[in-house]
Amino acid sequence: MSFAALMIVTTTFDDREKALEVSRLLVDGGLAVCAQVGDKMDSIYRWEGEIVQNPEVRVTFKVLGDRFELFCGELKLNHPYDVPQLVAWPAAYTDKAYLDWAKGKST
């Protein structure tokens, strides 16, 4: 499967420290270009037939398309949830200088 040059991926964690730990792991491992760890928010969803409300931390990753599948596998492997949110979409536009930086090229 072919992916866009840059993918935007979002997920959530129940703990900011775990979000930072996994984000660092994925960026350090070269699977994500960047991770932006947000503040706490409330998530409301159905789990095992019940409506639950929990505080979570949103993380947005920028991932090069050729690393996307590896990134997804590693995120799932290191995520504390049984079923982590993993939502991604292709960047419709990426500034050339930013994409060059993401690919490790000098601007």
C-alpha positions as CSV (number, residue, x, y, z in Angstrom):
1,M,0.0,0.0,0.0
2,S,1.2,3.5,-0.8
3,F,0.9,6.4,1.6
4,A,1.3,10.1,1.3
5,A,4.7,11.7,1.8
6,L,3.5,12.7,5.3
7,M,0.8,11.2,7.5
8,I,-0.8,12.8,10.5
9,V,-1.7,10.3,13.2
10,T,-3.6,10.9,16.5
11,T,-3.9,8.7,19.5
12,T,-4.7,9.1,23.2
13,F,-3.1,7.9,26.4
14,D,-4.5,7.8,30.0
15,D,-1.2,9.1,31.4
16,R,1.0,12.1,30.2
17,E,4.2,10.4,31.3
18,K,3.4,7.3,29.2
19,A,2.4,9.5,26.3
20,L,5.8,11.3,26.5
21,E,7.7,8.0,26.9
22,V,6.1,6.4,23.8
23,S,6.5,9.6,21.8
24,R,10.2,9.8,22.6
25,L,10.6,6.1,21.7
26,L,8.9,6.6,18.3
27,V,10.8,9.8,17.4
28,D,14.1,8.4,18.7
29,G,13.6,5.2,16.7
30,G,13.0,7.3,13.5
31,L,9.4,6.1,13.1
32,A,7.9,9.5,13.8
33,V,9.3,12.8,12.7
34,C,7.5,14.7,15.4
35,A,5.1,14.2,18.4
36,Q,3.0,16.8,20.0
37,V,1.7,15.8,23.4
38,G,-1.3,17.9,24.5
39,D,-2.9,18.6,27.8
40,K,-5.6,16.4,29.5
41,M,-9.1,16.3,28.0
42,D,-12.1,14.2,28.8
43,S,-13.1,11.3,26.6
44,I,-16.5,9.8,26.6
45,Y,-17.0,6.5,24.9
46,R,-18.7,3.1,25.1
47,W,-16.6,0.3,26.5
48,E,-17.9,-3.2,27.2
49,G,-21.5,-2.0,27.0
50,E,-21.0,0.9,29.4
51,I,-20.6,4.7,28.8
52,V,-17.4,5.8,30.4
53,Q,-15.7,9.1,30.9
54,N,-12.0,9.3,31.4
55,P,-9.3,11.9,31.3
56,E,-6.8,11.3,28.5
57,V,-3.9,13.0,26.8
58,R,-4.0,13.5,23.0
59,V,-0.9,13.0,20.9
60,T,-0.4,14.0,17.3
61,F,2.4,12.4,15.3
62,K,3.9,13.4,11.9
63,V,5.0,10.2,10.2
64,L,6.7,9.8,6.8
65,G,4.6,7.6,4.5
66,D,7.3,5.0,4.0
67,R,7.5,4.5,7.8
68,F,3.7,4.5,8.5
69,E,3.1,0.8,8.8
70,L,6.2,0.3,11.0
71,F,5.1,3.2,13.1
72,C,1.6,1.8,13.6
73,G,3.0,-1.6,14.6
74,E,5.4,-0.1,17.1
75,L,2.7,2.3,18.5
76,K,0.4,-0.7,19.1
77,L,3.2,-2.7,20.7
78,N,4.0,0.1,23.2
79,H,0.5,1.5,23.8
80,P,-1.1,0.6,27.2
81,Y,-4.6,0.3,25.8
82,D,-6.1,-3.0,24.5
83,V,-7.6,-1.1,21.6
84,P,-5.7,2.2,21.2
85,Q,-7.2,5.0,19.1
86,L,-5.2,5.0,15.9
87,V,-6.6,7.5,13.4
88,A,-4.5,8.8,10.4
89,W,-4.9,10.9,7.3
90,P,-2.5,12.1,4.6
91,A,-1.3,15.6,4.8
92,A,-2.9,17.4,1.9
93,Y,-0.1,19.9,1.8
94,T,3.4,19.9,3.4
95,D,5.7,22.8,3.0
96,K,8.8,21.7,1.0
97,A,11.2,23.0,3.7
98,Y,9.4,21.1,6.4
99,L,9.2,17.9,4.3
100,D,12.9,18.2,3.5
101,W,13.6,18.6,7.2
102,A,11.4,15.6,8.0
103,K,13.3,13.5,5.5
104,G,16.6,14.6,7.1
105,K,17.7,16.8,4.2
106,S,19.2,20.2,4.7
107,T,17.1,23.2,3.6
